[in-house]
Amino acid sequence: MNRSRLKIISTVGLAASAVLWVALSYFLRNTTAFGYYIGEIMGVTLSGIPVAFLQLRLCLTDKEKWVRWVPTVVDAAVCAAALIFLVAAYDNILSLLLVVAAFAPTAGICIGWLAHGKRLALIPLNITLIAYMIMNGVPLITRPFELADAAAIFCFLIGIYFAIRPLERKPENEPEN
């Protein structure tokens, strides 16, 4: 795909998914299903989609290469703060909230890197999904299905797709038009 077309798609996808994420989280905030508030769950689980488009857009920047690392550093800082709170037993609820809030953006960042062609991002994506399953503590088969599980399965399938798709490479001797 043409790089300029991919920039347009990632920018439009970022704007559309951010608006959709905020709108669904806001308008469904008091709607319950199976004892859960759907708006709150969607606010947490769907936050990875705009982050994936943001990471892809930042990976396509031409001038400042360091900009593509900003979401990764911010997310790593949130995960580190959650780990410090958890290990220090300072505030278990705060650490749990930080970890849960960091799962979807971490998966989104990894999906953005995978879409850009960096297959090394499969490692943190798999670690994130394994940590999510460990935090639930019970296998998916023996407990009720949640919306967060659907988001985790979706991230896993997208990661598999980006891992097995062929990367477009230009021949070395072909002149650019």
GUTIBA-51663 format. One record per residue: residue number from 1; x, y, z of N, C-alpha, C in turn; residue in one letter. Coordinates in steps of 0.02 Angstrom, whole numbers. Layout:
<recs>
[NUM, [X, Y, Z], [X, Y, Z], [X, Y, Z], "A"]
...
</recs>
This chain:
<recs>
[1, [42, -59, 0], [0, 0, 0], [44, 62, 0], "M"]
[2, [22, 113, -33], [58, 176, -38], [66, 207, 32], "N"]
[3, [125, 233, 46], [138, 261, 113], [94, 322, 128], "R"]
[4, [82, 365, 79], [39, 424, 92], [-33, 402, 103], "S"]
[5, [-55, 350, 68], [-123, 325, 78], [-130, 294, 147], "R"]
[6, [-77, 260, 170], [-77, 230, 236], [-78, 283, 291], "L"]
[7, [-45, 340, 278], [-47, 396, 326], [-118, 423, 332], "K"]
[8, [-152, 430, 276], [-221, 455, 276], [-267, 406, 312], "I"]
[9, [-259, 342, 298], [-301, 291, 330], [-289, 290, 405], "I"]
[10, [-226, 295, 426], [-212, 294, 498], [-238, 356, 533], "S"]
[11, [-236, 414, 500], [-261, 475, 531], [-337, 473, 536], "T"]
[12, [-371, 452, 483], [-444, 448, 484], [-466, 393, 534], "V"]
[13, [-431, 337, 535], [-446, 284, 582], [-437, 306, 654], "G"]
[14, [-385, 346, 668], [-374, 373, 735], [-432, 418, 755], "L"]
[15, [-451, 464, 712], [-506, 510, 729], [-572, 473, 738], "A"]
[16, [-588, 429, 691], [-652, 393, 694], [-655, 346, 755], "A"]
[17, [-602, 310, 768], [-603, 263, 824], [-604, 300, 891], "S"]
[18, [-570, 357, 895], [-571, 396, 957], [-641, 424, 971], "A"]
[19, [-674, 449, 919], [-742, 475, 928], [-789, 418, 946], "V"]
[20, [-783, 361, 913], [-826, 304, 928], [-813, 278, 998], "L"]
[21, [-750, 275, 1019], [-733, 251, 1086], [-764, 297, 1140], "W"]
[22, [-757, 362, 1132], [-784, 408, 1181], [-860, 406, 1180], "V"]
[23, [-890, 404, 1121], [-963, 404, 1115], [-993, 341, 1146], "A"]
[24, [-965, 283, 1130], [-991, 221, 1159], [-982, 218, 1234], "L"]
[25, [-924, 240, 1257], [-911, 240, 1329], [-958, 288, 1366], "S"]
[26, [-974, 345, 1335], [-1017, 394, 1367], [-1090, 374, 1365], "Y"]
[27, [-1114, 356, 1306], [-1186, 343, 1299], [-1207, 276, 1329], "F"]
[28, [-1161, 230, 1338], [-1178, 165, 1368], [-1154, 160, 1440], "L"]
[29, [-1139, 216, 1472], [-1110, 214, 1539], [-1157, 187, 1591], "R"]
[30, [-1223, 194, 1583], [-1271, 169, 1632], [-1307, 106, 1609], "N"]
[31, [-1288, 79, 1553], [-1319, 18, 1527], [-1285, -43, 1558], "T"]
[32, [-1325, -88, 1584], [-1297, -148, 1615], [-1316, -210, 1575], "T"]
[33, [-1271, -258, 1577], [-1283, -324, 1548], [-1245, -374, 1590], "A"]
[34, [-1280, -425, 1613], [-1251, -478, 1654], [-1217, -449, 1717], "F"]
[35, [-1243, -394, 1743], [-1216, -364, 1804], [-1156, -319, 1794], "G"]
[36, [-1137, -304, 1732], [-1080, -260, 1719], [-1105, -197, 1684], "Y"]
[37, [-1072, -142, 1698], [-1087, -80, 1661], [-1049, -83, 1596], "Y"]
[38, [-1085, -84, 1541], [-1056, -92, 1475], [-1011, -33, 1457], "I"]
[39, [-1032, 28, 1474], [-992, 87, 1458], [-924, 87, 1490], "G"]
[40, [-921, 65, 1553], [-857, 63, 1587], [-812, 9, 1558], "E"]
[41, [-841, -48, 1541], [-800, -101, 1511], [-775, -80, 1443], "I"]
[42, [-819, -48, 1404], [-798, -25, 1337], [-747, 30, 1342], "M"]
[43, [-753, 72, 1393], [-703, 125, 1402], [-633, 98, 1413], "G"]
[44, [-629, 41, 1446], [-564, 10, 1459], [-541, -32, 1400], "V"]
[45, [-585, -75, 1375], [-563, -123, 1324], [-555, -94, 1255], "T"]
[46, [-595, -44, 1237], [-590, -16, 1170], [-538, 39, 1164], "L"]
[47, [-505, 56, 1218], [-455, 108, 1214], [-394, 88, 1173], "S"]
[48, [-386, 25, 1160], [-329, 1, 1121], [-336, 16, 1047], "G"]
[49, [-396, 25, 1022], [-406, 36, 950], [-379, 105, 929], "I"]
[50, [-398, 160, 963], [-367, 224, 943], [-291, 225, 954], "P"]
[51, [-268, 190, 1006], [-196, 188, 1019], [-159, 151, 963], "V"]
[52, [-191, 99, 935], [-160, 63, 879], [-153, 108, 818], "A"]
[53, [-205, 146, 803], [-201, 193, 746], [-150, 249, 760], "F"]
[54, [-147, 272, 823], [-99, 324, 841], [-28, 298, 833], "L"]
[55, [-15, 236, 856], [52, 208, 850], [71, 198, 777], "Q"]
[56, [24, 175, 736], [39, 167, 665], [54, 234, 633], "L"]
[57, [15, 285, 651], [27, 352, 622], [95, 379, 643], "R"]
[58, [113, 368, 706], [179, 392, 729], [236, 352, 698], "L"]
[59, [224, 289, 683], [276, 249, 649], [287, 273, 577], "C"]
[60, [238, 306, 548], [244, 329, 479], [272, 399, 473], "L"]
[61, [293, 429, 529], [322, 496, 526], [389, 493, 489], "T"]
[62, [402, 545, 452], [463, 546, 411], [520, 584, 444], "D"]
[63, [504, 635, 483], [558, 678, 509], [584, 656, 577], "K"]
[64, [542, 656, 627], [564, 640, 695], [552, 567, 710], "E"]
[65, [605, 527, 711], [598, 455, 723], [585, 439, 797], "K"]
[66, [605, 483, 842], [596, 469, 913], [523, 474, 935], "W"]
[67, [481, 507, 896], [411, 516, 913], [374, 450, 918], "V"]
[68, [395, 401, 877], [360, 337, 877], [367, 299, 943], "R"]
[69, [415, 319, 984], [426, 285, 1048], [387, 316, 1106], "W"]
[70, [355, 373, 1096], [320, 407, 1151], [264, 364, 1181], "V"]
[71, [218, 336, 1142], [166, 294, 1173], [195, 233, 1210], "P"]
[72, [248, 205, 1183], [279, 147, 1215], [309, 166, 1283], "T"]
[73, [342, 223, 1286], [372, 246, 1348], [319, 263, 1400], "V"]
[74, [266, 297, 1379], [212, 315, 1425], [178, 252, 1452], "V"]
[75, [165, 204, 1409], [134, 142, 1431], [180, 102, 1476], "D"]
[76, [244, 102, 1461], [291, 67, 1505], [295, 100, 1574], "A"]
[77, [289, 167, 1575], [288, 202, 1640], [226, 184, 1681], "A"]
[78, [169, 179, 1648], [107, 160, 1684], [114, 89, 1710], "V"]
[79, [140, 44, 1670], [149, -26, 1693], [200, -29, 1750], "C"]
[80, [253, 10, 1746], [303, 11, 1799], [274, 38, 1864], "A"]
[81, [233, 91, 1859], [200, 118, 1919], [153, 66, 1950], "A"]
[82, [117, 31, 1908], [72, -21, 1934], [112, -76, 1968], "A"]
[83, [169, -95, 1939], [210, -147, 1970], [240, -124, 2036], "L"]
[84, [261, -61, 2039], [289, -34, 2102], [235, -33, 2156], "I"]
[85, [174, -10, 2138], [120, -9, 2188], [102, -80, 2210], "F"]
[86, [105, -127, 2164], [87, -196, 2180], [140, -229, 2225], "L"]
[87, [204, -219, 2209], [258, -249, 2248], [263, -217, 2317], "V"]
[88, [256, -151, 2320], [262, -116, 2383], [199, -125, 2426], "A"]
[89, [147, -155, 2397], [83, -163, 2432], [57, -97, 2458], "A"]
[90, [75, -43, 2422], [54, 23, 2442], [-21, 31, 2433], "Y"]
[91, [-44, 14, 2374], [-115, 21, 2359], [-132, -31, 2306], "D"]
[92, [-160, -86, 2327], [-175, -140, 2280], [-229, -121, 2231], "N"]
[93, [-278, -82, 2252], [-332, -62, 2207], [-305, -16, 2153], "I"]
[94, [-262, 31, 2171], [-233, 76, 2121], [-190, 37, 2072], "L"]
[95, [-151, -10, 2096], [-109, -49, 2050], [-152, -91, 2004], "S"]
[96, [-206, -119, 2029], [-250, -159, 1987], [-283, -115, 1933], "L"]
[97, [-304, -56, 1953], [-333, -10, 1903], [-282, 11, 1850], "L"]
[98, [-220, 24, 1871], [-169, 42, 1823], [-154, -15, 1775], "L"]
[99, [-151, -76, 1801], [-137, -133, 1758], [-194, -144, 1709], "V"]
[100, [-256, -142, 1733], [-313, -153, 1689], [-317, -98, 1637], "V"]
[101, [-303, -36, 1657], [-305, 20, 1609], [-248, 17, 1559], "A"]
[102, [-194, -19, 1575], [-137, -23, 1530], [-141, -82, 1481], "A"]
[103, [-184, -130, 1493], [-188, -189, 1449], [-206, -170, 1378], "F"]
[104, [-262, -136, 1369], [-285, -120, 1301], [-237, -73, 1264], "A"]
[105, [-212, -19, 1296], [-163, 22, 1259], [-99, -16, 1242], "P"]
[106, [-77, -61, 1285], [-17, -100, 1269], [-30, -143, 1207], "T"]
[107, [-88, -175, 1206], [-105, -216, 1147], [-112, -172, 1085], "A"]
[108, [-140, -112, 1093], [-146, -65, 1036], [-79, -43, 1010], "G"]
[109, [-32, -28, 1055], [35, -8, 1034], [69, -65, 996], "I"]
[110, [62, -126, 1021], [92, -183, 987], [61, -194, 919], "C"]
[111, [-5, -186, 913], [-38, -194, 848], [-16, -140, 800], "I"]
[112, [-6, -79, 824], [20, -25, 781], [90, -41, 755], "G"]
[113, [133, -67, 799], [200, -86, 777], [197, -144, 728], "W"]
[114, [152, -193, 740], [145, -249, 694], [120, -226, 626], "L"]
[115, [73, -180, 625], [48, -154, 562], [103, -118, 523], "A"]
[116, [149, -87, 560], [205, -53, 528], [257, -103, 501], "H"]
[117, [255, -165, 525], [300, -216, 499], [353, -239, 549], "G"]
[118, [348, -219, 611], [396, -240, 663], [369, -301, 699], "K"]
[119, [391, -360, 679], [364, -422, 707], [389, -435, 778], "R"]
[120, [437, -398, 800], [461, -405, 869], [406, -385, 919], "L"]
[121, [357, -348, 896], [302, -326, 940], [257, -384, 960], "A"]
[122, [265, -442, 930], [226, -501, 952], [244, -521, 1023], "L"]
[123, [304, -509, 1044], [325, -529, 1111], [287, -492, 1165], "I"]
[124, [286, -424, 1165], [246, -390, 1217], [171, -402, 1209], "P"]
[125, [147, -412, 1148], [76, -426, 1138], [57, -492, 1171], "L"]
[126, [98, -543, 1162], [84, -607, 1193], [92, -604, 1269], "N"]
[127, [141, -567, 1293], [149, -559, 1365], [88, -524, 1395], "I"]
[128, [63, -473, 1360], [4, -438, 1384], [-57, -484, 1387], "T"]
[129, [-67, -523, 1335], [-125, -568, 1334], [-118, -624, 1386], "L"]
[130, [-57, -649, 1397], [-47, -699, 1448], [-59, -669, 1518], "I"]
[131, [-35, -609, 1529], [-48, -575, 1593], [-122, -563, 1604], "A"]
[132, [-158, -547, 1552], [-230, -537, 1557], [-264, -603, 1579], "Y"]
[133, [-245, -658, 1547], [-275, -722, 1564], [-256, -743, 1635], "M"]
[134, [-194, -728, 1657], [-174, -744, 1725], [-213, -703, 1776], "I"]
[135, [-225, -638, 1760], [-263, -596, 1806], [-335, -620, 1814], "M"]
[136, [-363, -649, 1761], [-430, -676, 1768], [-430, -739, 1810], "N"]
[137, [-375, -775, 1810], [-365, -831, 1855], [-401, -895, 1837], "G"]
[138, [-450, -891, 1795], [-490, -950, 1777], [-488, -957, 1702], "V"]
[139, [-483, -1017, 1676], [-485, -1025, 1603], [-549, -998, 1573], "P"]
[140, [-546, -980, 1510], [-602, -949, 1475], [-662, -996, 1471], "L"]
[141, [-651, -1060, 1471], [-705, -1108, 1461], [-750, -1113, 1522], "I"]
[142, [-723, -1108, 1583], [-762, -1122, 1643], [-792, -1060, 1675], "T"]
[143, [-786, -1002, 1646], [-814, -942, 1677], [-856, -905, 1625], "R"]
[144, [-898, -858, 1648], [-939, -821, 1599], [-896, -779, 1553], "P"]
[145, [-917, -773, 1491], [-882, -735, 1441], [-894, -661, 1453], "F"]
[146, [-841, -619, 1450], [-847, -548, 1462], [-827, -510, 1399], "E"]
[147, [-845, -446, 1397], [-825, -405, 1340], [-750, -396, 1336], "L"]
[148, [-716, -396, 1392], [-643, -390, 1392], [-612, -452, 1361], "A"]
[149, [-644, -510, 1368], [-619, -570, 1334], [-624, -563, 1259], "D"]
[150, [-678, -534, 1236], [-686, -523, 1163], [-631, -477, 1137], "A"]
[151, [-615, -424, 1176], [-561, -379, 1155], [-494, -415, 1154], "A"]
[152, [-481, -458, 1203], [-418, -495, 1205], [-414, -544, 1146], "A"]
[153, [-468, -578, 1131], [-468, -624, 1074], [-458, -585, 1009], "I"]
[154, [-491, -527, 1003], [-483, -486, 943], [-410, -464, 935], "F"]
[155, [-378, -441, 989], [-307, -421, 986], [-264, -480, 966], "C"]
[156, [-278, -539, 992], [-240, -598, 975], [-246, -614, 900], "F"]
[157, [-307, -611, 873], [-317, -626, 803], [-285, -574, 757], "L"]
[158, [-290, -510, 775], [-257, -458, 736], [-181, -468, 737], "I"]
[159, [-154, -484, 796], [-82, -497, 801], [-60, -555, 758], "G"]
[160, [-101, -609, 756], [-85, -666, 714], [-86, -646, 640], "I"]
[161, [-137, -606, 621], [-141, -584, 551], [-79, -543, 531], "Y"]
[162, [-61, -494, 572], [-3, -453, 556], [62, -492, 558], "F"]
[163, [64, -546, 597], [125, -586, 600], [134, -629, 538], "A"]
[164, [80, -654, 510], [87, -700, 454], [79, -666, 386], "I"]
[165, [58, -604, 384], [50, -571, 319], [118, -558, 288], "R"]
[166, [122, -561, 223], [186, -546, 191], [199, -471, 191], "P"]
[167, [261, -453, 204], [280, -382, 204], [296, -362, 132], "L"]
[168, [276, -302, 114], [290, -276, 47], [360, -248, 45], "E"]
[169, [401, -276, 4], [470, -253, -3], [481, -232, -76], "R"]
[170, [515, -176, -84], [533, -154, -152], [597, -188, -173], "K"]
[171, [602, -207, -235], [666, -233, -259], [720, -179, -252], "P"]
[172, [781, -200, -239], [835, -153, -225], [853, -109, -285], "E"]
[173, [848, -136, -345], [870, -99, -404], [813, -60, -438], "N"]
[174, [754, -62, -409], [698, -28, -441], [700, 46, -424], "E"]
[175, [697, 90, -475], [698, 162, -461], [631, 185, -432], "P"]
[176, [634, 236, -389], [573, 263, -361], [542, 313, -409], "E"]
[177, [475, 312, -412], [440, 358, -457], [417, 419, -420], "N"]
</recs>
